[in-house]
């Protein structure tokens, strides 16, 4: 995982092998329709789904639904957005799943078992464009999670780039061998154990910042119109 490409940022380097136990990753990001089931089940008032920090956040803010949520979205197969890490984590527990680690997400996006190599983009080596993903603000908002079949990864995961940034369970930090760029404020200042990695880019992200190895990071209580998630689970 990671990248040694000339345009890779310091936090993407060095590229390195990462060995993972078996896992399952959802084919698509969690949709508004799926998330509605959590809202309808009073998930925001049910302590069992929330971490201690997440429950404290929900109670303090009287949170009842994602940011920018409307009932018109309830049946939509667009990815849910405007959710914090805490909300993503709670929904995953509700669904009997969990958030993927950054490594799990990146393997599903990158690894090509037929050629035993890591792809820079889910579909191969070609730069992102409107045929393969929802990016660069062209669509103006999120699209159906099934809108871009040609953007699928070798593992069969759709929508890995574009549409919404996806929360992972991994705290943002440097890889072993990390070397800080001269501008220290970009990455290293956020290696504090309090920011979580998001992957994939959103409908508004420029193609230059969209690749499997690119890393974004937010505080866990951050809610953005650009952020959603997908779930993972361990084999039975």
N, C-alpha and C positions, 0 to 999 in steps of 0.2 A: 504494500500500500504506500501512498505518498507518491511523490514525483521528483525526478531529477531534471525535468525539462527546463530549458533556459528561462521560460516565463513563469515557472513555479515560484511561489512566495516562500519565504524562509520557513514558515510553519508547515509547509508541505514536504519539506526535505528533512533527512534523506529518504529516498525510496528504500523500502525494506520488506523483507518477508514477514508474514504474520500467519501463524498457524492457528486454526480455529476448530473448536469442537463442532459437531453437526448441529444445524439449526434450521428452522424454517423462517422465511421472510414473506410477508404478504406481497402478493403480486402488484397491488395498487396501494396508494395512500388511502388512509381512512377518509371516507366520503362524508358529506353533510348528512346524507340519509342514515348512514351507520351511526354517526355521532348523535343524531337525534334520539336514538334508542337510549343512550346514556342520559340525556336530558330528561326524557320521558319517564325513566326509571328513578327520577330524583337523585341522580348520581352526584349532583352538587351538594346534596344534603345528607349523603350517606358516607359516614366517616371511614368505613371499611376499605374504600377504594383509594384513599389518599395517604400520602406520606405525612409525617408529623409536620414538616415544613409546609407542605401543600395544603393541609387542612387549616393551618394557622392563616395562610394567605387567603384561602377561600372565605374563612370566617371574617377576617379583618376587612376584606373588600366587599363582602356580601355578593360574591360572584355567583351568577346563576346560569350563564351561558357564555359562549365565545364572544370576543369583541367583534362587532359588526354583524352579529347573528341576526337573522330574521326568519320568521316562520316560512317565508317563501323558499328558503333553502332546505327545508326539512326533508324533501323527497329527492334532492339533487344528488347526482353522482359526480359533482365537482368535489375536489378535496376540501375538507374542513380547514379553515384558516382562522387566524386571530386567537390561537390557543397558546398558552404558556407551556413550559415544560411540565409543570405540575398537572395541568389538565390532560396533556398527552399521556403522562404516566398513569393518571387515575383511570382514563378510558381504557388503556391497555390492560390494567388489572381487571376492570369490569368485564372485558372481553376474554379473560382467561389467557392473556398474552403479556408481553412486555415490550419496552422499547428496544430496538436493536442497538448494539454498540456501534461505534463509528467503523470499526474494522468489519463487522458483519455487513453493514450497509455498503461499504466500499467494495467488498468482495462480490456482493450480489450485482453491483453496478459494473464492475471492471473485469472480473476474471473470465477468461475465455478458455474453457477446458479443452476444446478441440485443438487449439494452437498453443496451449500452455503458456499464456501470456496475459498481462494486464492491459486492458484497453484504456485509452485516455477518456473515451466517451462510451456510454453503454452500447451503442450500435457499432463502434469501431473507431476509425481514425479521422473521420470527417468532422469538421467543425459543426457546432449546433446551428440549426436553422429552423424555419417555421414548418418544415415538413416533418421534423422529428420531435420537436418539443415546443412548449408554450413559453416563449422567452422574449426579451427585448421590448416588452410592452406592446407588441403587435396586436395581440388579441384584446388587450385592455383590461383583462381580469382573468380569473381562473377558468379552465376548460374542463370538460369531462375527463376523468382519469383514463378513459378508454379512447381518447381522441387521437393518440399518436402511436399506432401499432409499430411503425417503422423505427420508433425510438426505443424499443425493448432491448434489454441486455441479453447476453448469451444465456443467462440463468433463467430468463423468462420474466424478469421484473420490468414493469411498465412505469413510465413517468418518473424515472429516477433523476432526470434533469428537467428543470423548468416546473411550471405550475406553482409549487410551493417549496420553500425550504423545509427540510425535514429534521425534526428533533432526533437526537440520538441520546443514549444513556451515558455517553463519554464526556468527562470533564476536559475542557480545552487545555492542552499542554504541549510541550515540545517533544518530538520523537527523540529516541536515543541518537546522539550525534548531532542534535540541533545546533545550528550556528546562526546567531542573530544577525539580521541585516543591520547596516549602520543606523537606520531609523528604528530605534528600540521601541518606540511607542506603538508600533503596529501590532506586533504579536506578543512579545515577551511580557509586556505589562499586564496582559490578561491571563497569564499562567498562574492563576491565584486559587484554583480549585473551586471557584464560584461561578464560572461560566461553562455552559454546555455547548457541545459542537452541534451544528446543523449542517446538513449536506444537500447538494443538488441544485440550488438556485431556484428562483421563482419566475412567475410570468413577467416580471419587470426587470429581471437580471440581464445585463449585457452578456452576449456570448463569450466575450473575452474572460469573464469570471465564472464560466460554466465548464467544469470538468470534474471527473470523478474524485480527484484528489483535493479539490478546493474545499477549504474549511471556513465556515462562518461560526460565530459564537455569540450567545446572548446569556444574560442572567436568566435564571429559571422562572422568574416572575414576569419576564418580558412577553408582551402580547403584540404581535404584528400582523397586519393583513397579509404578509408574505409567508407566514410560517404555519406549517401543518406537520403531519407525521404519518408514518406507517408502523405497523406492529411486527414483532417477531415472536417466536416461541421455540422452546426446546422440544426435541422429539419425544414422543410418548415412551 
